[in-house]
Amino acid sequence: MDFHPLIKLLVSMSVVVVSSWCVCASEPQQSVSDQTRNELFETRDAAWRSFFQEDPATAIEKTISPDVIAIQENDEKWDNRFHLITVAKAMQSQKIKLIRLEFPHTEVQAFGDTAILYYTYIFETGTEGGVSGVDAGRGTEVFVRKDGHWLDVGWHLDNGAFQFKDGRWVKMGDQPVPSSDKR
């Protein structure tokens, strides 16, 4: 008996089955409704602003997952929720205020109850009567819908595009400036 045609048939069928399984196993990106987009934007905004609330621990616990993994710009260690709350409390004790928070450009991908936001941000903080500082960059943030609400489960922020120039890395483009609003 010649097994060659049978083996070719089995290999071909295996390829078809595996390919079909891969296509079915990966849930396609869904178009995002305006309502979902607005919910995600509101949740992202609340998560960022939670660090500046009177009771930052409670605000953070409402918007950020206990299992969050946060990769901040320029930090070597990744943050967890406990550390984020500690940082927020330290900022509050120093009376650091949020002056400006903008997300000039955001793209959204949704996969069932998981959504990923890709965005640019401008973030300005300062103290009463003190000097303010502006930070800007790009972010990728992941949200999961749990019990009908979006929850921030992780992010990765960077300071934007860089180029290697004169032996060092230099940020490309114009830097945002502090607002001229009185504090």
N, C-alpha and C positions, 0 to 999 in steps of 0.2 A: 504494500500500500504506500502511495506517495503522500507523505505528510506535508510537503511544501505548500500546496494550495490551502490546506487546512490551517496551517500556521499563519499564512498571509491573511486569511479570513479572520482568524482570532485576533491578530494584531490590529487589523483594521477596525474590527468591532470594538476592541478595547479603547482605541483612540477616540472613536465616536462617543462611547459611553463616558470616558473621562472628560472629554471636551464639553459634553452636555452637562455633566455634573458641575464642572467649574463655572459654566455660564449660569446655571440655576443657583449655585451656592453663593454667588456674589450678588447681593441685592443692588440693583441699579440706583444711581443717584436720582432723587425725585426732584421735580420742579418745586420750588419753595413758594408757598402762598404768601400773600402780603401779610396776613395775620401771623403766620409762623415767623416770618422775617421780623415783624415788629416785636413779637414776643422775645425772640432771640436778642434783638438790639436792646430791648428794655432790661433783659436779664444781664447782658454784658455790662451795660451802664451801671446797673445796681451793684454788680460784683466789684467793679472798679471803685465806685463811690463808697462801698461798704467800709473801706479802710479809713474813711474820714468821718464816720458817724460818731455820735456821742458815745455809743456803746458798740465799738467795732467788732467785738467778739460775737455778739448776737447777730449783727448784720452780716458778718462773714459766714456764720453758720447757716444762715438762711439761703445764701446764694452760691456757696462754694462747697463742693463735696468733701466729706471727711477723708477721702482717698485721693485728693487732688495731687497732681504733680505739676509744679510750676517752675519753669525755666525762665529766669529773669535775665535781662541784658547784662552781660559782663560778670555774672556770678558763676563761680565754679560749681558750687553745690546747688542741687535742686531743692526747692522748698516744698514743705508739706503744710497742711492747714494749721497745725500747732505753731509752726514758725511764722507763718503769715500773720496770725493773730498777735503774736509777740511783737512783730514789726509794727503792726497797726497801733497797738497800745503805746509803743515807744514814740511813734509819730504824734499821737494824740497828746502825750505828756509834754512833748516839745511844742505843742500848739501849731503843728503844721496843717495848713488848710489847702484844700483843692481850689485852685483859682480857675483853671480851664481844663476841659476834657473834650477832645474832638476826635472823631473817627472819619477822616476825609474820604476814605474809600474802603468799602467792604464787599467781599464776595462771600456767598453762602452756598454750602453743599449740604444736602440732607440725605440721610440713609436711614429710613425708618425713624426710630426714636433717638438717633444720633445726628448731630449737626456740627459742622466745622465752619468757623468763621476765619477768613483770611482778611487782614485789614492793615491800614496805616493808622497811626495815632499821634496826637499831640497832647502832651500832659504837662500842666504847669502847677507847681506847688510853691507855697511860701508861708511866711509867718506874718502876723499882724505887724505892720510897720517895717517889716524886714525885706530883704531881697528875695525875689522869686527865682526859681530855676525852671527851665523848660527842658523836657525830654521828648524825643520824637523817634519813631521807628516803625517797625512792622510787627505784626502779631499773628499767631495762629492759635485759635482757642476752640476747645471742644466742649460741647454741651450734650447732655443726655436728658431726655424727657422721662421724669419719674413722678408718678402719681399726678399726672396732668400738668406738671410744671417743669421748666427747663432748669438744669443744675449744671454749674460750671465744674467740669472734671479735670481740666488741665489746660495749660497754655505754654507757649514758647514765644518770648519777645526778643527782638534784636533791634539794634540801633540803626538799621537801614543798610543801604548798599555801600560797600567799601571798595576801594581800589588800592593796590600796592603802589606807592609812589615814594621815590627818594628813600628807599629802604625801610619804609614803615607803612602801616595800613592807615588810610585817610578816608573819612566819611565823604561820600559824594553828595553834591547838591547843596542847596541853601539850608541853613539851620534856622529853625523857628526862633523867634525872639519873644521875650516876656511881653505880656500884654501891658498896655499903658493905663489900664484901670487902676484907680486908687484902691488900696487895701485898707 
